[in-house]
Amino acid sequence: MLKHTNIVTKWIYAVVRNTIVWWMAEVPYLLLMFVGIGAKSAGEIGTLVLAAVGLFPFVLMPGLLASLGVAREFYRNGNEFPLFSTFFHFYRREYKNAMKIGTIEAVLIAAFYTSYVYYSRIFGALIGMPFLLLLLLSLFFSLFLLALLADRQLPLIGYFQTAGLLMIRHPVLIVSMVFEIFLLFYLAIAYLPALLLFVCPGTTFLLVTHFYRECVKQEEEKGTLID
């Protein structure tokens, strides 16, 4: 019984630690969220959304990368590592690459969302749905890509190539990852929305890192991992 309790405590502590450093890096998004709660018009909300997308390369992506780096260290060393120094190590080391990836992601989000709105208004929501799916897919690809960035040193184009190949070669693992993340957020929204702030971020980083590690493990066993 004590063994199981220790395991649960270990994972809860890992989720809390990951969530703390995530929100520490994403203070601007917290401010945007609080301002959005008091927004009185669609125009104000639209401005906040544009600001959020504009911060993607400079705030969101480096924070995601560093949080995934913390998750990586958890799988390697449990909770026995310095949290904040580890976070800032990854943040400083890969800030430029994370910013470049974030710029590409911001452009894709803007393009896919604009296409979704445009085609939905003209031809109906069903025609616009593929662009919404592409938007979601690009978000999951970015998370997986950042997990790779936190784990290996490659040329920038190499990150895209390797992440893409890993996802294509392991569709079952990737679908499982997407399903579990969607389930996590669905349960949080349905039963306790506060979990969106205090549990979902850290749990998402641990899930993405877990499935990334499983993909890499299978590639290493087959000797087909591209470096």
C-alpha positions as CSV (number, residue, x, y, z in Angstrom):
1,M,0.0,0.0,0.0
2,L,2.8,2.4,0.9
3,K,4.6,1.6,-2.3
4,H,1.5,2.6,-4.4
5,T,1.1,5.7,-2.3
6,N,4.7,6.8,-3.0
7,I,4.2,6.2,-6.7
8,V,1.1,8.4,-6.8
9,T,2.8,11.1,-4.8
10,K,5.7,11.0,-7.1
11,W,3.5,11.6,-10.2
12,I,1.4,14.3,-8.5
13,Y,4.6,16.1,-7.4
14,A,5.9,15.9,-11.0
15,V,2.6,17.3,-12.4
16,V,2.7,20.2,-9.8
17,R,6.4,21.0,-10.5
18,N,5.8,21.0,-14.3
19,T,2.7,23.2,-14.0
20,I,4.5,25.7,-11.7
21,V,7.4,26.4,-14.1
22,W,5.0,26.5,-17.0
23,W,2.8,29.3,-15.6
24,M,6.0,31.0,-14.3
25,A,7.0,31.3,-18.0
26,E,3.5,32.2,-19.3
27,V,2.6,35.1,-17.1
28,P,1.7,37.2,-20.1
29,Y,-0.9,34.6,-21.1
30,L,-2.3,34.7,-17.6
31,L,-2.7,38.5,-17.9
32,L,-4.4,38.1,-21.3
33,M,-6.7,35.5,-19.8
34,F,-7.7,37.8,-16.9
35,V,-8.2,40.7,-19.3
36,G,-10.3,38.5,-21.5
37,I,-12.6,37.6,-18.6
38,G,-13.6,41.3,-18.4
39,A,-13.8,41.8,-22.2
40,K,-17.1,43.4,-23.2
41,S,-17.0,43.0,-27.0
42,A,-16.0,40.6,-29.7
43,G,-13.5,43.2,-30.9
44,E,-11.7,43.2,-27.6
45,I,-11.6,39.4,-27.6
46,G,-10.3,39.4,-31.1
47,T,-7.5,41.8,-30.1
48,L,-6.5,39.6,-27.2
49,V,-6.5,36.5,-29.5
50,L,-4.2,38.3,-31.9
51,A,-1.9,39.3,-29.0
52,A,-1.8,35.7,-27.9
53,V,-0.8,34.4,-31.3
54,G,1.7,37.2,-31.6
55,L,3.4,36.1,-28.4
56,F,3.7,32.5,-29.7
57,P,7.3,32.7,-30.8
58,F,8.6,34.8,-27.9
59,V,6.8,33.5,-24.9
60,L,4.6,30.4,-25.5
61,M,7.0,28.2,-27.4
62,P,10.2,28.8,-25.3
63,G,8.0,28.1,-22.2
64,L,6.7,24.9,-23.7
65,L,10.2,23.8,-24.7
66,A,11.6,24.4,-21.2
67,S,8.6,22.6,-19.6
68,L,9.1,19.6,-21.8
69,G,12.7,19.7,-20.8
70,V,11.7,19.5,-17.2
71,A,9.4,16.5,-18.1
72,R,12.4,14.9,-19.8
73,E,14.5,15.2,-16.7
74,F,11.7,13.7,-14.6
75,Y,11.7,10.5,-16.7
76,R,15.4,10.3,-16.4
77,N,15.9,11.2,-12.7
78,G,12.5,11.2,-11.0
79,N,12.0,14.4,-9.0
80,E,15.6,14.5,-7.9
81,F,16.8,17.4,-9.9
82,P,16.8,21.2,-9.4
83,L,13.6,22.4,-10.9
84,F,14.2,26.1,-11.7
85,S,17.8,25.8,-12.9
86,T,16.8,22.9,-15.1
87,F,13.9,24.9,-16.6
88,F,16.1,27.9,-17.3
89,H,18.8,25.7,-18.7
90,F,16.5,24.5,-21.5
91,Y,14.9,27.9,-21.9
92,R,18.2,29.7,-22.5
93,R,19.8,26.8,-24.6
94,E,17.0,26.5,-27.1
95,Y,15.3,29.9,-27.0
96,K,16.2,30.8,-30.6
97,N,15.1,27.4,-32.1
98,A,11.9,27.5,-30.1
99,M,11.3,31.1,-31.3
100,K,11.8,30.0,-35.0
101,I,9.4,27.0,-34.5
102,G,6.9,29.3,-32.8
103,T,7.0,31.8,-35.7
104,I,6.2,28.9,-38.1
105,E,3.5,27.7,-35.8
106,A,1.9,31.2,-35.5
107,V,1.8,31.5,-39.3
108,L,0.2,28.1,-39.7
109,I,-2.4,28.8,-37.0
110,A,-3.3,32.1,-38.6
111,A,-3.5,30.5,-42.1
112,F,-5.6,27.5,-41.0
113,Y,-7.9,29.5,-38.8
114,T,-8.5,32.1,-41.5
115,S,-9.2,29.3,-44.0
116,Y,-11.5,27.7,-41.6
117,V,-13.5,30.8,-41.0
118,Y,-13.6,31.7,-44.7
119,Y,-14.7,28.4,-46.0
120,S,-17.1,27.8,-43.2
121,R,-18.9,31.0,-43.9
122,I,-19.1,30.4,-47.7
123,F,-19.6,26.7,-48.0
124,G,-20.6,25.6,-44.5
125,A,-18.9,24.3,-41.4
126,L,-18.3,20.8,-42.9
127,I,-16.1,22.2,-45.7
128,G,-14.2,24.3,-43.2
129,M,-13.6,21.5,-40.7
130,P,-10.5,20.1,-42.4
131,F,-8.7,23.4,-41.8
132,L,-9.6,23.2,-38.1
133,L,-8.3,19.7,-37.9
134,L,-5.0,20.8,-39.6
135,L,-4.8,23.6,-37.0
136,L,-5.1,21.0,-34.2
137,L,-2.7,18.7,-35.9
138,S,-0.1,21.5,-36.2
139,L,-0.4,22.1,-32.4
140,F,0.3,18.5,-31.6
141,F,3.1,18.3,-34.1
142,S,4.7,21.4,-32.4
143,L,4.5,19.7,-29.0
144,F,6.1,16.6,-30.3
145,L,8.7,18.6,-32.1
146,L,9.6,20.5,-28.9
147,A,9.9,17.3,-27.0
148,L,12.5,16.3,-29.6
149,L,14.2,19.7,-29.3
150,A,14.6,19.2,-25.6
151,D,16.1,15.8,-26.0
152,R,18.5,16.0,-29.0
153,Q,20.8,18.4,-30.8
154,L,20.0,18.6,-34.5
155,P,19.9,21.2,-37.3
156,L,16.6,23.1,-37.3
157,I,15.4,21.2,-40.4
158,G,16.4,18.0,-38.8
159,Y,14.0,18.5,-36.0
160,F,11.1,18.8,-38.4
161,Q,12.2,15.8,-40.4
162,T,12.8,13.5,-37.4
163,A,9.6,14.6,-35.6
164,G,7.6,14.0,-38.8
165,L,9.1,10.6,-39.4
166,L,8.5,9.5,-35.8
167,M,4.9,10.5,-36.0
168,I,4.3,8.8,-39.3
169,R,6.1,5.6,-38.3
170,H,4.1,5.3,-35.0
171,P,0.5,6.3,-35.7
172,V,-0.9,4.2,-32.8
173,L,1.3,5.9,-30.3
174,I,0.5,9.3,-31.7
175,V,-3.3,8.7,-31.8
176,S,-3.1,7.4,-28.2
177,M,-1.3,10.6,-27.2
178,V,-3.8,12.8,-28.8
179,F,-6.7,10.8,-27.4
180,E,-5.3,10.9,-23.8
181,I,-4.7,14.7,-24.0
182,F,-8.2,15.3,-25.4
183,L,-9.7,13.1,-22.7
184,L,-7.7,14.9,-20.0
185,F,-9.1,18.3,-21.1
186,Y,-12.6,17.0,-21.6
187,L,-12.7,15.6,-18.1
188,A,-11.3,18.8,-16.7
189,I,-13.9,21.0,-18.5
190,A,-16.8,18.7,-17.7
191,Y,-16.1,18.1,-14.0
192,L,-13.6,20.6,-12.6
193,P,-12.5,23.5,-14.8
194,A,-9.9,24.6,-12.3
195,L,-7.9,21.5,-13.3
196,L,-7.3,23.3,-16.7
197,L,-4.9,25.7,-14.8
198,F,-3.5,23.5,-12.1
199,V,-3.3,20.0,-13.6
200,C,-3.7,19.9,-17.3
201,P,-0.4,21.7,-18.3
202,G,1.9,19.5,-16.3
203,T,0.1,16.3,-17.2
204,T,0.2,17.2,-20.9
205,F,3.9,17.7,-20.8
206,L,4.4,14.3,-19.1
207,L,2.1,12.6,-21.6
208,V,3.8,14.1,-24.7
209,T,7.3,13.2,-23.3
210,H,6.1,9.7,-22.5
211,F,4.9,9.0,-26.0
212,Y,7.9,10.7,-27.6
213,R,10.2,8.4,-25.5
214,E,8.2,5.4,-26.6
215,C,8.6,6.3,-30.3
216,V,12.3,6.8,-29.8
217,K,12.6,3.6,-27.9
218,Q,11.0,1.6,-30.7
219,E,13.2,3.3,-33.3
220,E,16.4,2.6,-31.3
221,E,15.4,-1.1,-30.9
222,K,15.1,-1.3,-34.7
223,G,18.2,0.8,-35.2
224,T,16.3,3.2,-37.5
225,L,16.4,6.4,-35.4
226,I,17.6,9.4,-37.5
227,D,20.1,11.7,-35.8
